[in-house]
Amino acid sequence: MITPDLKAIVFSFLIADITITLFMVLLAVQNRRIFRGINAWVAAFLLQNIAVILIELRGIVPDWSSIILSNTMIAAGLLAGLKGMC
């Protein structure tokens, strides 16, 4: 049985996530007066994208940034997303 390469799966997820974030930024620019929480959603997407990039660069960047900073960004992105839903 063929085992999938985890780095390739995470890289394809990252490409899709960056595309979604770009569309989210475009929607935020168009609808910022209609929806109040859309800026928090954009912040959540950006924080989580940066965190995934730091996780993907583990071994290249320092450990404190790929472990501690990325986990902090994931938690902050979760809180920003929840704030955007309120």
PyMOL Python script that loads the backbone (N, CA, C, O; Angstrom):
from pymol import cmd

cmd.read_pdbstr("""\
ATOM      1  N   MET A   1       0.836  -1.179   0.000  1.00  0.00           N
ATOM      2  CA  MET A   1       0.000   0.000   0.000  1.00  0.00           C
ATOM      3  C   MET A   1       0.881   1.244   0.000  1.00  0.00           C
ATOM      4  O   MET A   1       1.915   1.280   0.668  1.00  0.00           O
ATOM      5  N   ILE A   2       0.477   2.240  -0.736  1.00  0.00           N
ATOM      6  CA  ILE A   2       1.236   3.477  -0.845  1.00  0.00           C
ATOM      7  C   ILE A   2       0.876   4.389   0.320  1.00  0.00           C
ATOM      8  O   ILE A   2      -0.298   4.662   0.569  1.00  0.00           O
ATOM      9  N   THR A   3       1.898   4.857   1.031  1.00  0.00           N
ATOM     10  CA  THR A   3       1.651   5.804   2.112  1.00  0.00           C
ATOM     11  C   THR A   3       1.825   7.220   1.581  1.00  0.00           C
ATOM     12  O   THR A   3       2.821   7.517   0.922  1.00  0.00           O
ATOM     13  N   PRO A   4       0.869   8.090   1.860  1.00  0.00           N
ATOM     14  CA  PRO A   4       0.977   9.456   1.337  1.00  0.00           C
ATOM     15  C   PRO A   4       2.065  10.242   2.071  1.00  0.00           C
ATOM     16  O   PRO A   4       2.334  10.018   3.251  1.00  0.00           O
ATOM     17  N   ASP A   5       2.668  11.153   1.346  1.00  0.00           N
ATOM     18  CA  ASP A   5       3.688  12.020   1.922  1.00  0.00           C
ATOM     19  C   ASP A   5       2.991  13.138   2.685  1.00  0.00           C
ATOM     20  O   ASP A   5       2.203  13.891   2.113  1.00  0.00           O
ATOM     21  N   LEU A   6       3.281  13.242   3.970  1.00  0.00           N
ATOM     22  CA  LEU A   6       2.595  14.211   4.820  1.00  0.00           C
ATOM     23  C   LEU A   6       2.935  15.645   4.437  1.00  0.00           C
ATOM     24  O   LEU A   6       2.074  16.522   4.510  1.00  0.00           O
ATOM     25  N   LYS A   7       4.180  15.898   4.029  1.00  0.00           N
ATOM     26  CA  LYS A   7       4.552  17.269   3.623  1.00  0.00           C
ATOM     27  C   LYS A   7       3.771  17.705   2.389  1.00  0.00           C
ATOM     28  O   LYS A   7       3.390  18.871   2.288  1.00  0.00           O
ATOM     29  N   ALA A   8       3.525  16.799   1.454  1.00  0.00           N
ATOM     30  CA  ALA A   8       2.754  17.141   0.258  1.00  0.00           C
ATOM     31  C   ALA A   8       1.301  17.444   0.605  1.00  0.00           C
ATOM     32  O   ALA A   8       0.698  18.350   0.029  1.00  0.00           O
ATOM     33  N   ILE A   9       0.744  16.691   1.540  1.00  0.00           N
ATOM     34  CA  ILE A   9      -0.638  16.926   1.954  1.00  0.00           C
ATOM     35  C   ILE A   9      -0.763  18.283   2.638  1.00  0.00           C
ATOM     36  O   ILE A   9      -1.699  19.034   2.364  1.00  0.00           O
ATOM     37  N   VAL A  10       0.174  18.596   3.523  1.00  0.00           N
ATOM     38  CA  VAL A  10       0.136  19.881   4.229  1.00  0.00           C
ATOM     39  C   VAL A  10       0.374  21.028   3.251  1.00  0.00           C
ATOM     40  O   VAL A  10      -0.238  22.088   3.388  1.00  0.00           O
ATOM     41  N   PHE A  11       1.254  20.834   2.264  1.00  0.00           N
ATOM     42  CA  PHE A  11       1.507  21.880   1.273  1.00  0.00           C
ATOM     43  C   PHE A  11       0.262  22.148   0.429  1.00  0.00           C
ATOM     44  O   PHE A  11      -0.050  23.305   0.149  1.00  0.00           O
ATOM     45  N   SER A  12      -0.454  21.100   0.017  1.00  0.00           N
ATOM     46  CA  SER A  12      -1.679  21.320  -0.755  1.00  0.00           C
ATOM     47  C   SER A  12      -2.753  21.993   0.103  1.00  0.00           C
ATOM     48  O   SER A  12      -3.515  22.822  -0.393  1.00  0.00           O
ATOM     49  N   PHE A  13      -2.813  21.636   1.388  1.00  0.00           N
ATOM     50  CA  PHE A  13      -3.724  22.314   2.306  1.00  0.00           C
ATOM     51  C   PHE A  13      -3.362  23.788   2.427  1.00  0.00           C
ATOM     52  O   PHE A  13      -4.241  24.648   2.471  1.00  0.00           O
ATOM     53  N   LEU A  14      -2.071  24.074   2.481  1.00  0.00           N
ATOM     54  CA  LEU A  14      -1.608  25.450   2.608  1.00  0.00           C
ATOM     55  C   LEU A  14      -1.972  26.276   1.375  1.00  0.00           C
ATOM     56  O   LEU A  14      -2.383  27.429   1.509  1.00  0.00           O
ATOM     57  N   ILE A  15      -1.830  25.715   0.198  1.00  0.00           N
ATOM     58  CA  ILE A  15      -2.204  26.416  -1.035  1.00  0.00           C
ATOM     59  C   ILE A  15      -3.705  26.725  -1.032  1.00  0.00           C
ATOM     60  O   ILE A  15      -4.113  27.837  -1.370  1.00  0.00           O
ATOM     61  N   ALA A  16      -4.516  25.751  -0.655  1.00  0.00           N
ATOM     62  CA  ALA A  16      -5.966  25.976  -0.602  1.00  0.00           C
ATOM     63  C   ALA A  16      -6.316  27.011   0.460  1.00  0.00           C
ATOM     64  O   ALA A  16      -7.189  27.851   0.244  1.00  0.00           O
ATOM     65  N   ASP A  17      -5.647  26.955   1.595  1.00  0.00           N
ATOM     66  CA  ASP A  17      -5.935  27.886   2.685  1.00  0.00           C
ATOM     67  C   ASP A  17      -5.541  29.317   2.321  1.00  0.00           C
ATOM     68  O   ASP A  17      -6.248  30.258   2.681  1.00  0.00           O
ATOM     69  N   ILE A  18      -4.442  29.494   1.624  1.00  0.00           N
ATOM     70  CA  ILE A  18      -4.033  30.827   1.179  1.00  0.00           C
ATOM     71  C   ILE A  18      -5.033  31.380   0.170  1.00  0.00           C
ATOM     72  O   ILE A  18      -5.359  32.566   0.201  1.00  0.00           O
ATOM     73  N   THR A  19      -5.518  30.525  -0.722  1.00  0.00           N
ATOM     74  CA  THR A  19      -6.519  30.958  -1.701  1.00  0.00           C
ATOM     75  C   THR A  19      -7.806  31.390  -1.001  1.00  0.00           C
ATOM     76  O   THR A  19      -8.391  32.415  -1.352  1.00  0.00           O
ATOM     77  N   ILE A  20      -8.240  30.625  -0.029  1.00  0.00           N
ATOM     78  CA  ILE A  20      -9.451  30.980   0.724  1.00  0.00           C
ATOM     79  C   ILE A  20      -9.244  32.298   1.461  1.00  0.00           C
ATOM     80  O   ILE A  20     -10.157  33.122   1.521  1.00  0.00           O
ATOM     81  N   THR A  21      -8.057  32.506   2.020  1.00  0.00           N
ATOM     82  CA  THR A  21      -7.776  33.744   2.736  1.00  0.00           C
ATOM     83  C   THR A  21      -7.806  34.939   1.788  1.00  0.00           C
ATOM     84  O   THR A  21      -8.316  35.998   2.152  1.00  0.00           O
ATOM     85  N   LEU A  22      -7.273  34.788   0.591  1.00  0.00           N
ATOM     86  CA  LEU A  22      -7.320  35.883  -0.381  1.00  0.00           C
ATOM     87  C   LEU A  22      -8.759  36.232  -0.757  1.00  0.00           C
ATOM     88  O   LEU A  22      -9.106  37.408  -0.862  1.00  0.00           O
ATOM     89  N   PHE A  23      -9.590  35.218  -0.959  1.00  0.00           N
ATOM     90  CA  PHE A  23     -10.995  35.487  -1.248  1.00  0.00           C
ATOM     91  C   PHE A  23     -11.692  36.126  -0.052  1.00  0.00           C
ATOM     92  O   PHE A  23     -12.571  36.972  -0.218  1.00  0.00           O
ATOM     93  N   MET A  24     -11.300  35.724   1.143  1.00  0.00           N
ATOM     94  CA  MET A  24     -11.882  36.308   2.355  1.00  0.00           C
ATOM     95  C   MET A  24     -11.508  37.789   2.470  1.00  0.00           C
ATOM     96  O   MET A  24     -12.332  38.607   2.878  1.00  0.00           O
ATOM     97  N   VAL A  25     -10.276  38.129   2.111  1.00  0.00           N
ATOM     98  CA  VAL A  25      -9.854  39.535   2.131  1.00  0.00           C
ATOM     99  C   VAL A  25     -10.668  40.336   1.111  1.00  0.00           C
ATOM    100  O   VAL A  25     -11.097  41.455   1.395  1.00  0.00           O
ATOM    101  N   LEU A  26     -10.877  39.764  -0.069  1.00  0.00           N
ATOM    102  CA  LEU A  26     -11.685  40.451  -1.080  1.00  0.00           C
ATOM    103  C   LEU A  26     -13.117  40.660  -0.594  1.00  0.00           C
ATOM    104  O   LEU A  26     -13.689  41.732  -0.790  1.00  0.00           O
ATOM    105  N   LEU A  27     -13.694  39.645   0.036  1.00  0.00           N
ATOM    106  CA  LEU A  27     -15.041  39.795   0.587  1.00  0.00           C
ATOM    107  C   LEU A  27     -15.081  40.830   1.703  1.00  0.00           C
ATOM    108  O   LEU A  27     -16.060  41.565   1.828  1.00  0.00           O
ATOM    109  N   ALA A  28     -14.036  40.899   2.509  1.00  0.00           N
ATOM    110  CA  ALA A  28     -13.993  41.879   3.597  1.00  0.00           C
ATOM    111  C   ALA A  28     -13.925  43.295   3.050  1.00  0.00           C
ATOM    112  O   ALA A  28     -14.544  44.207   3.598  1.00  0.00           O
ATOM    113  N   VAL A  29     -13.181  43.479   1.981  1.00  0.00           N
ATOM    114  CA  VAL A  29     -13.083  44.816   1.385  1.00  0.00           C
ATOM    115  C   VAL A  29     -14.435  45.233   0.804  1.00  0.00           C
ATOM    116  O   VAL A  29     -14.830  46.392   0.928  1.00  0.00           O
ATOM    117  N   GLN A  30     -15.139  44.305   0.176  1.00  0.00           N
ATOM    118  CA  GLN A  30     -16.415  44.634  -0.442  1.00  0.00           C
ATOM    119  C   GLN A  30     -17.542  44.818   0.583  1.00  0.00           C
ATOM    120  O   GLN A  30     -18.428  45.649   0.381  1.00  0.00           O
ATOM    121  N   ASN A  31     -17.516  44.055   1.672  1.00  0.00           N
ATOM    122  CA  ASN A  31     -18.660  44.018   2.590  1.00  0.00           C
ATOM    123  C   ASN A  31     -18.323  44.470   3.996  1.00  0.00           C
ATOM    124  O   ASN A  31     -18.965  44.029   4.949  1.00  0.00           O
ATOM    125  N   ARG A  32     -17.347  45.325   4.151  1.00  0.00           N
ATOM    126  CA  ARG A  32     -16.946  45.698   5.510  1.00  0.00           C
ATOM    127  C   ARG A  32     -17.992  46.537   6.231  1.00  0.00           C
ATOM    128  O   ARG A  32     -17.992  46.585   7.461  1.00  0.00           O
ATOM    129  N   ARG A  33     -18.873  47.191   5.505  1.00  0.00           N
ATOM    130  CA  ARG A  33     -19.912  47.982   6.150  1.00  0.00           C
ATOM    131  C   ARG A  33     -21.138  47.133   6.502  1.00  0.00           C
ATOM    132  O   ARG A  33     -21.916  47.501   7.382  1.00  0.00           O
ATOM    133  N   ILE A  34     -21.307  46.023   5.831  1.00  0.00           N
ATOM    134  CA  ILE A  34     -22.491  45.196   6.044  1.00  0.00           C
ATOM    135  C   ILE A  34     -22.293  44.253   7.233  1.00  0.00           C
ATOM    136  O   ILE A  34     -23.166  44.148   8.095  1.00  0.00           O
ATOM    137  N   PHE A  35     -21.151  43.570   7.279  1.00  0.00           N
ATOM    138  CA  PHE A  35     -20.867  42.602   8.335  1.00  0.00           C
ATOM    139  C   PHE A  35     -19.763  43.146   9.235  1.00  0.00           C
ATOM    140  O   PHE A  35     -18.669  43.451   8.761  1.00  0.00           O
ATOM    141  N   ARG A  36     -20.042  43.268  10.517  1.00  0.00           N
ATOM    142  CA  ARG A  36     -19.058  43.830  11.440  1.00  0.00           C
ATOM    143  C   ARG A  36     -17.945  42.849  11.770  1.00  0.00           C
ATOM    144  O   ARG A  36     -16.816  43.278  12.011  1.00  0.00           O
ATOM    145  N   GLY A  37     -18.215  41.564  11.791  1.00  0.00           N
ATOM    146  CA  GLY A  37     -17.231  40.591  12.228  1.00  0.00           C
ATOM    147  C   GLY A  37     -16.313  40.074  11.151  1.00  0.00           C
ATOM    148  O   GLY A  37     -15.476  39.210  11.415  1.00  0.00           O
ATOM    149  N   ILE A  38     -16.449  40.582   9.943  1.00  0.00           N
ATOM    150  CA  ILE A  38     -15.672  40.024   8.834  1.00  0.00           C
ATOM    151  C   ILE A  38     -14.175  40.337   8.971  1.00  0.00           C
ATOM    152  O   ILE A  38     -13.338  39.560   8.511  1.00  0.00           O
ATOM    153  N   ASN A  39     -13.839  41.454   9.593  1.00  0.00           N
ATOM    154  CA  ASN A  39     -12.422  41.760   9.807  1.00  0.00           C
ATOM    155  C   ASN A  39     -11.783  40.787  10.796  1.00  0.00           C
ATOM    156  O   ASN A  39     -10.613  40.431  10.655  1.00  0.00           O
ATOM    157  N   ALA A  40     -12.547  40.364  11.788  1.00  0.00           N
ATOM    158  CA  ALA A  40     -12.034  39.365  12.726  1.00  0.00           C
ATOM    159  C   ALA A  40     -11.856  38.018  12.036  1.00  0.00           C
ATOM    160  O   ALA A  40     -10.925  37.280  12.360  1.00  0.00           O
ATOM    161  N   TRP A  41     -12.729  37.687  11.094  1.00  0.00           N
ATOM    162  CA  TRP A  41     -12.567  36.445  10.340  1.00  0.00           C
ATOM    163  C   TRP A  41     -11.293  36.481   9.497  1.00  0.00           C
ATOM    164  O   TRP A  41     -10.556  35.499   9.416  1.00  0.00           O
ATOM    165  N   VAL A  42     -11.054  37.630   8.877  1.00  0.00           N
ATOM    166  CA  VAL A  42      -9.829  37.769   8.074  1.00  0.00           C
ATOM    167  C   VAL A  42      -8.597  37.619   8.967  1.00  0.00           C
ATOM    168  O   VAL A  42      -7.625  36.964   8.590  1.00  0.00           O
ATOM    169  N   ALA A  43      -8.644  38.226  10.145  1.00  0.00           N
ATOM    170  CA  ALA A  43      -7.530  38.085  11.090  1.00  0.00           C
ATOM    171  C   ALA A  43      -7.356  36.627  11.499  1.00  0.00           C
ATOM    172  O   ALA A  43      -6.227  36.153  11.628  1.00  0.00           O
ATOM    173  N   ALA A  44      -8.460  35.910  11.703  1.00  0.00           N
ATOM    174  CA  ALA A  44      -8.384  34.496  12.074  1.00  0.00           C
ATOM    175  C   ALA A  44      -7.746  33.674  10.965  1.00  0.00           C
ATOM    176  O   ALA A  44      -6.887  32.834  11.232  1.00  0.00           O
ATOM    177  N   PHE A  45      -8.155  33.906   9.728  1.00  0.00           N
ATOM    178  CA  PHE A  45      -7.583  33.174   8.604  1.00  0.00           C
ATOM    179  C   PHE A  45      -6.096  33.484   8.447  1.00  0.00           C
ATOM    180  O   PHE A  45      -5.291  32.581   8.221  1.00  0.00           O
ATOM    181  N   LEU A  46      -5.734  34.761   8.569  1.00  0.00           N
ATOM    182  CA  LEU A  46      -4.327  35.133   8.424  1.00  0.00           C
ATOM    183  C   LEU A  46      -3.458  34.518   9.526  1.00  0.00           C
ATOM    184  O   LEU A  46      -2.372  34.008   9.251  1.00  0.00           O
ATOM    185  N   LEU A  47      -3.932  34.568  10.752  1.00  0.00           N
ATOM    186  CA  LEU A  47      -3.162  33.986  11.858  1.00  0.00           C
ATOM    187  C   LEU A  47      -2.987  32.485  11.675  1.00  0.00           C
ATOM    188  O   LEU A  47      -1.905  31.952  11.920  1.00  0.00           O
ATOM    189  N   GLN A  48      -4.026  31.811  11.252  1.00  0.00           N
ATOM    190  CA  GLN A  48      -3.914  30.370  11.082  1.00  0.00           C
ATOM    191  C   GLN A  48      -3.058  30.001   9.879  1.00  0.00           C
ATOM    192  O   GLN A  48      -2.373  28.978   9.899  1.00  0.00           O
ATOM    193  N   ASN A  49      -3.090  30.825   8.824  1.00  0.00           N
ATOM    194  CA  ASN A  49      -2.208  30.576   7.684  1.00  0.00           C
ATOM    195  C   ASN A  49      -0.744  30.725   8.069  1.00  0.00           C
ATOM    196  O   ASN A  49       0.086  29.891   7.706  1.00  0.00           O
ATOM    197  N   ILE A  50      -0.432  31.776   8.796  1.00  0.00           N
ATOM    198  CA  ILE A  50       0.948  31.988   9.222  1.00  0.00           C
ATOM    199  C   ILE A  50       1.401  30.863  10.144  1.00  0.00           C
ATOM    200  O   ILE A  50       2.551  30.426  10.085  1.00  0.00           O
ATOM    201  N   ALA A  51       0.492  30.397  10.997  1.00  0.00           N
ATOM    202  CA  ALA A  51       0.834  29.292  11.898  1.00  0.00           C
ATOM    203  C   ALA A  51       1.135  28.016  11.117  1.00  0.00           C
ATOM    204  O   ALA A  51       2.084  27.303  11.443  1.00  0.00           O
ATOM    205  N   VAL A  52       0.345  27.724  10.099  1.00  0.00           N
ATOM    206  CA  VAL A  52       0.597  26.524   9.288  1.00  0.00           C
ATOM    207  C   VAL A  52       1.910  26.659   8.529  1.00  0.00           C
ATOM    208  O   VAL A  52       2.636  25.677   8.373  1.00  0.00           O
ATOM    209  N   ILE A  53       2.223  27.862   8.056  1.00  0.00           N
ATOM    210  CA  ILE A  53       3.506  28.082   7.379  1.00  0.00           C
ATOM    211  C   ILE A  53       4.663  27.841   8.343  1.00  0.00           C
ATOM    212  O   ILE A  53       5.657  27.217   7.971  1.00  0.00           O
ATOM    213  N   LEU A  54       4.545  28.328   9.573  1.00  0.00           N
ATOM    214  CA  LEU A  54       5.593  28.099  10.566  1.00  0.00           C
ATOM    215  C   LEU A  54       5.732  26.620  10.910  1.00  0.00           C
ATOM    216  O   LEU A  54       6.844  26.130  11.106  1.00  0.00           O
ATOM    217  N   ILE A  55       4.621  25.915  10.985  1.00  0.00           N
ATOM    218  CA  ILE A  55       4.676  24.477  11.249  1.00  0.00           C
ATOM    219  C   ILE A  55       5.337  23.752  10.085  1.00  0.00           C
ATOM    220  O   ILE A  55       6.120  22.825  10.292  1.00  0.00           O
ATOM    221  N   GLU A  56       5.028  24.167   8.874  1.00  0.00           N
ATOM    222  CA  GLU A  56       5.624  23.546   7.690  1.00  0.00           C
ATOM    223  C   GLU A  56       7.131  23.803   7.625  1.00  0.00           C
ATOM    224  O   GLU A  56       7.876  22.978   7.096  1.00  0.00           O
ATOM    225  N   LEU A  57       7.576  24.925   8.152  1.00  0.00           N
ATOM    226  CA  LEU A  57       9.004  25.265   8.122  1.00  0.00           C
ATOM    227  C   LEU A  57       9.764  24.737   9.333  1.00  0.00           C
ATOM    228  O   LEU A  57      10.884  25.177   9.595  1.00  0.00           O
ATOM    229  N   ARG A  58       9.180  23.810  10.067  1.00  0.00           N
ATOM    230  CA  ARG A  58       9.839  23.237  11.244  1.00  0.00           C
ATOM    231  C   ARG A  58      11.148  22.572  10.821  1.00  0.00           C
ATOM    232  O   ARG A  58      11.187  21.781   9.879  1.00  0.00           O
ATOM    233  N   GLY A  59      12.197  22.908  11.530  1.00  0.00           N
ATOM    234  CA  GLY A  59      13.528  22.426  11.175  1.00  0.00           C
ATOM    235  C   GLY A  59      14.342  23.477  10.444  1.00  0.00           C
ATOM    236  O   GLY A  59      15.572  23.422  10.443  1.00  0.00           O
ATOM    237  N   ILE A  60      13.667  24.434   9.821  1.00  0.00           N
ATOM    238  CA  ILE A  60      14.347  25.527   9.115  1.00  0.00           C
ATOM    239  C   ILE A  60      14.372  26.767   9.986  1.00  0.00           C
ATOM    240  O   ILE A  60      15.405  27.421  10.131  1.00  0.00           O
ATOM    241  N   VAL A  61      13.213  27.085  10.569  1.00  0.00           N
ATOM    242  CA  VAL A  61      13.122  28.237  11.473  1.00  0.00           C
ATOM    243  C   VAL A  61      13.421  27.759  12.893  1.00  0.00           C
ATOM    244  O   VAL A  61      13.385  26.556  13.153  1.00  0.00           O
ATOM    245  N   PRO A  62      13.714  28.674  13.811  1.00  0.00           N
ATOM    246  CA  PRO A  62      13.986  28.254  15.201  1.00  0.00           C
ATOM    247  C   PRO A  62      12.788  27.532  15.827  1.00  0.00           C
ATOM    248  O   PRO A  62      11.639  27.750  15.442  1.00  0.00           O
ATOM    249  N   ASP A  63      13.083  26.681  16.788  1.00  0.00           N
ATOM    250  CA  ASP A  63      12.039  25.870  17.415  1.00  0.00           C
ATOM    251  C   ASP A  63      10.994  26.707  18.131  1.00  0.00           C
ATOM    252  O   ASP A  63       9.813  26.359  18.118  1.00  0.00           O
ATOM    253  N   TRP A  64      11.408  27.811  18.760  1.00  0.00           N
ATOM    254  CA  TRP A  64      10.436  28.620  19.492  1.00  0.00           C
ATOM    255  C   TRP A  64       9.383  29.201  18.552  1.00  0.00           C
ATOM    256  O   TRP A  64       8.226  29.362  18.942  1.00  0.00           O
ATOM    257  N   SER A  65       9.774  29.517  17.314  1.00  0.00           N
ATOM    258  CA  SER A  65       8.791  30.090  16.391  1.00  0.00           C
ATOM    259  C   SER A  65       7.930  29.015  15.745  1.00  0.00           C
ATOM    260  O   SER A  65       6.752  29.246  15.472  1.00  0.00           O
ATOM    261  N   SER A  66       8.504  27.842  15.498  1.00  0.00           N
ATOM    262  CA  SER A  66       7.714  26.802  14.841  1.00  0.00           C
ATOM    263  C   SER A  66       6.832  26.041  15.810  1.00  0.00           C
ATOM    264  O   SER A  66       5.887  25.377  15.383  1.00  0.00           O
ATOM    265  N   ILE A  67       7.113  26.118  17.106  1.00  0.00           N
ATOM    266  CA  ILE A  67       6.287  25.395  18.074  1.00  0.00           C
ATOM    267  C   ILE A  67       5.447  26.368  18.896  1.00  0.00           C
ATOM    268  O   ILE A  67       4.217  26.332  18.847  1.00  0.00           O
ATOM    269  N   ILE A  68       6.109  27.227  19.643  1.00  0.00           N
ATOM    270  CA  ILE A  68       5.400  28.101  20.583  1.00  0.00           C
ATOM    271  C   ILE A  68       4.615  29.185  19.847  1.00  0.00           C
ATOM    272  O   ILE A  68       3.434  29.391  20.124  1.00  0.00           O
ATOM    273  N   LEU A  69       5.260  29.870  18.919  1.00  0.00           N
ATOM    274  CA  LEU A  69       4.593  30.958  18.205  1.00  0.00           C
ATOM    275  C   LEU A  69       3.454  30.443  17.334  1.00  0.00           C
ATOM    276  O   LEU A  69       2.402  31.078  17.256  1.00  0.00           O
ATOM    277  N   SER A  70       3.650  29.301  16.679  1.00  0.00           N
ATOM    278  CA  SER A  70       2.582  28.775  15.831  1.00  0.00           C
ATOM    279  C   SER A  70       1.376  28.332  16.657  1.00  0.00           C
ATOM    280  O   SER A  70       0.235  28.554  16.250  1.00  0.00           O
ATOM    281  N   ASN A  71       1.613  27.710  17.811  1.00  0.00           N
ATOM    282  CA  ASN A  71       0.492  27.324  18.668  1.00  0.00           C
ATOM    283  C   ASN A  71      -0.239  28.543  19.217  1.00  0.00           C
ATOM    284  O   ASN A  71      -1.464  28.529  19.342  1.00  0.00           O
ATOM    285  N   THR A  72       0.500  29.593  19.543  1.00  0.00           N
ATOM    286  CA  THR A  72      -0.122  30.829  20.010  1.00  0.00           C
ATOM    287  C   THR A  72      -0.961  31.463  18.907  1.00  0.00           C
ATOM    288  O   THR A  72      -2.052  31.970  19.168  1.00  0.00           O
ATOM    289  N   MET A  73      -0.459  31.437  17.683  1.00  0.00           N
ATOM    290  CA  MET A  73      -1.212  32.005  16.562  1.00  0.00           C
ATOM    291  C   MET A  73      -2.468  31.200  16.269  1.00  0.00           C
ATOM    292  O   MET A  73      -3.495  31.772  15.901  1.00  0.00           O
ATOM    293  N   ILE A  74      -2.405  29.894  16.423  1.00  0.00           N
ATOM    294  CA  ILE A  74      -3.598  29.072  16.212  1.00  0.00           C
ATOM    295  C   ILE A  74      -4.659  29.408  17.246  1.00  0.00           C
ATOM    296  O   ILE A  74      -5.835  29.545  16.907  1.00  0.00           O
ATOM    297  N   ALA A  75      -4.256  29.541  18.506  1.00  0.00           N
ATOM    298  CA  ALA A  75      -5.212  29.894  19.559  1.00  0.00           C
ATOM    299  C   ALA A  75      -5.775  31.298  19.346  1.00  0.00           C
ATOM    300  O   ALA A  75      -6.971  31.520  19.531  1.00  0.00           O
ATOM    301  N   ALA A  76      -4.919  32.246  18.957  1.00  0.00           N
ATOM    302  CA  ALA A  76      -5.390  33.610  18.698  1.00  0.00           C
ATOM    303  C   ALA A  76      -6.326  33.644  17.494  1.00  0.00           C
ATOM    304  O   ALA A  76      -7.305  34.390  17.491  1.00  0.00           O
ATOM    305  N   GLY A  77      -6.032  32.841  16.471  1.00  0.00           N
ATOM    306  CA  GLY A  77      -6.920  32.761  15.311  1.00  0.00           C
ATOM    307  C   GLY A  77      -8.271  32.179  15.668  1.00  0.00           C
ATOM    308  O   GLY A  77      -9.297  32.616  15.147  1.00  0.00           O
ATOM    309  N   LEU A  78      -8.278  31.187  16.560  1.00  0.00           N
ATOM    310  CA  LEU A  78      -9.537  30.615  17.017  1.00  0.00           C
ATOM    311  C   LEU A  78     -10.364  31.650  17.762  1.00  0.00           C
ATOM    312  O   LEU A  78     -11.571  31.763  17.547  1.00  0.00           O
ATOM    313  N   LEU A  79      -9.710  32.404  18.637  1.00  0.00           N
ATOM    314  CA  LEU A  79     -10.426  33.443  19.386  1.00  0.00           C
ATOM    315  C   LEU A  79     -10.928  34.557  18.472  1.00  0.00           C
ATOM    316  O   LEU A  79     -12.028  35.075  18.668  1.00  0.00           O
ATOM    317  N   ALA A  80     -10.127  34.924  17.475  1.00  0.00           N
ATOM    318  CA  ALA A  80     -10.571  35.951  16.523  1.00  0.00           C
ATOM    319  C   ALA A  80     -11.762  35.463  15.704  1.00  0.00           C
ATOM    320  O   ALA A  80     -12.684  36.232  15.429  1.00  0.00           O
ATOM    321  N   GLY A  81     -11.749  34.189  15.314  1.00  0.00           N
ATOM    322  CA  GLY A  81     -12.878  33.642  14.584  1.00  0.00           C
ATOM    323  C   GLY A  81     -14.143  33.611  15.417  1.00  0.00           C
ATOM    324  O   GLY A  81     -15.230  33.897  14.916  1.00  0.00           O
ATOM    325  N   LEU A  82     -14.005  33.262  16.691  1.00  0.00           N
ATOM    326  CA  LEU A  82     -15.166  33.279  17.581  1.00  0.00           C
ATOM    327  C   LEU A  82     -15.686  34.696  17.798  1.00  0.00           C
ATOM    328  O   LEU A  82     -16.896  34.916  17.869  1.00  0.00           O
ATOM    329  N   LYS A  83     -14.771  35.655  17.903  1.00  0.00           N
ATOM    330  CA  LYS A  83     -15.183  37.053  18.055  1.00  0.00           C
ATOM    331  C   LYS A  83     -15.925  37.531  16.806  1.00  0.00           C
ATOM    332  O   LYS A  83     -16.894  38.284  16.900  1.00  0.00           O
ATOM    333  N   GLY A  84     -15.461  37.085  15.637  1.00  0.00           N
ATOM    334  CA  GLY A  84     -16.120  37.461  14.399  1.00  0.00           C
ATOM    335  C   GLY A  84     -17.520  36.887  14.267  1.00  0.00           C
ATOM    336  O   GLY A  84     -18.374  37.476  13.606  1.00  0.00           O
ATOM    337  N   MET A  85     -17.761  35.747  14.889  1.00  0.00           N
ATOM    338  CA  MET A  85     -19.082  35.148  14.837  1.00  0.00           C
ATOM    339  C   MET A  85     -20.073  35.824  15.778  1.00  0.00           C
ATOM    340  O   MET A  85     -21.287  35.758  15.586  1.00  0.00           O
ATOM    341  N   CYS A  86     -19.516  36.481  16.808  1.00  0.00           N
ATOM    342  CA  CYS A  86     -20.413  37.190  17.757  1.00  0.00           C
ATOM    343  C   CYS A  86     -20.898  38.428  17.089  1.00  0.00           C
ATOM    344  O   CYS A  86     -21.662  39.190  17.681  1.00  0.00           O
TER     345      CYS A  86
END
""", "prot")
cmd.dss("prot")
cmd.show_as("cartoon", "prot")
cmd.util.cbc("prot")
cmd.orient("prot")
